[in-house]
Amino acid sequence: MFLFYLPSSTVGSESTNVDVVRSVDTGEAAPGGRLNVSLSVSVSKDINAIIVTEELPLGFNIGTSWPFFSKHDPVVGNVSWLFYKRTGVDNVTITYTVNISTDISEGVYHINGSWSALGPQGILRGES
């Protein structure tokens, strides 16, 4: 008989704090324009790894990023950043630009974000 331990998924924990806040330089941009986005990632010292993912709408593509992204899938618009440190992940600010296609229609578009972190309580997840 084999026993496997899989940490349970939780939305949050009282002793582990993760906060990801997105800010965009403008709420409006024309087709062919550009948006500057900033993500402030605040973590407690007991988080050893965190993956931050942004889902861009169709017709929106990442231009530049700091730090450079770990993974980018231009077909579906997902962009991810991985941070790992055995002694605990530090707070970080991610900045990136989004180039807007000239082919999109006027409308309201959303950037959806999510994160997964690994800490002593297991895997934590959240979204914005």
C-alpha positions in Angstrom: 0.0 0.0 0.0 1.3 3.5 -0.9 0.4 6.6 0.9 0.7 10.0 -0.8 0.5 13.4 0.9 -0.8 16.2 -1.3 -1.1 19.6 0.3 -4.6 20.9 0.2 -5.5 24.0 -1.8 -6.6 27.0 0.2 -7.6 30.5 -0.7 -5.7 32.1 2.2 -4.3 31.5 5.6 -4.1 33.6 8.7 -0.3 33.0 9.1 0.6 33.3 5.5 0.0 36.6 3.6 0.1 37.0 -0.2 -1.2 40.1 -1.9 -1.0 40.9 -5.6 -2.3 44.3 -6.6 -2.5 45.5 -10.3 -2.5 49.0 -11.4 -2.8 50.3 -15.0 -1.6 53.7 -16.1 -4.8 54.4 -17.9 -8.3 52.9 -18.2 -8.6 53.7 -21.9 -6.5 53.1 -24.9 -7.2 53.1 -28.6 -6.6 50.2 -31.0 -2.9 50.3 -31.8 -2.2 51.9 -28.4 -0.2 50.7 -25.4 -0.9 50.2 -21.7 1.6 50.2 -18.9 0.8 47.7 -16.1 2.3 47.3 -12.7 1.9 44.4 -10.3 2.9 44.8 -6.7 3.5 41.4 -5.2 3.7 41.3 -1.4 4.5 38.1 0.4 5.3 37.0 3.9 8.7 35.4 4.4 7.4 31.9 4.7 6.5 31.7 1.0 9.2 29.8 -0.9 7.8 30.1 -4.4 5.1 32.1 -6.2 3.8 32.0 -9.8 2.0 35.2 -11.0 0.0 34.8 -14.2 -1.8 37.4 -16.2 -4.4 36.5 -18.9 -4.6 39.2 -21.6 -7.7 39.5 -23.8 -7.4 38.5 -27.5 -5.8 41.3 -29.4 -3.7 42.4 -26.5 0.0 41.2 -26.5 2.8 41.7 -24.0 5.5 44.0 -25.2 8.2 44.4 -22.6 8.4 43.1 -19.1 10.6 43.6 -16.0 11.6 41.2 -14.7 11.5 39.1 -17.9 8.6 36.7 -17.8 9.2 33.0 -17.3 6.5 31.8 -19.7 4.5 33.5 -22.4 1.8 31.9 -24.6 0.8 34.5 -27.2 -2.0 32.3 -28.6 -4.1 32.5 -25.4 -2.4 35.6 -24.0 -1.1 34.1 -20.8 2.1 35.5 -19.3 3.7 34.1 -16.1 6.5 35.0 -13.8 8.1 32.6 -11.3 9.9 33.6 -8.2 11.6 31.0 -6.0 13.9 31.3 -3.0 14.5 28.7 -0.3 14.8 31.4 2.4 11.6 33.1 1.4 10.5 35.1 -1.6 11.0 38.9 -1.4 8.3 41.4 -2.3 8.6 42.4 -6.0 7.1 44.8 -8.5 6.4 43.5 -12.0 6.0 46.0 -14.8 5.0 45.2 -18.3 3.6 46.9 -21.4 0.6 45.7 -23.4 0.4 46.4 -27.1 -3.2 46.6 -28.4 -3.9 45.3 -31.9 -5.4 47.7 -34.5 -7.9 44.9 -35.3 -9.9 44.9 -32.1 -13.3 46.5 -31.6 -14.2 49.2 -29.2 -15.3 47.7 -25.9 -14.4 46.9 -22.4 -11.6 44.3 -21.9 -10.4 42.7 -18.7 -6.9 41.5 -17.7 -7.5 38.6 -15.4 -4.7 37.6 -13.0 -4.0 34.7 -10.7 -1.2 33.5 -8.4 -0.2 30.2 -6.8 2.2 30.2 -3.9 4.0 27.4 -1.9 4.4 27.8 1.8 4.4 25.7 4.9 0.6 25.4 4.9 0.7 23.9 1.4 -0.4 25.5 -1.9 -2.2 28.9 -1.7 -4.1 30.4 -4.6 -5.7 33.7 -5.4 -6.9 35.8 -8.3 -7.6 39.4 -9.3 
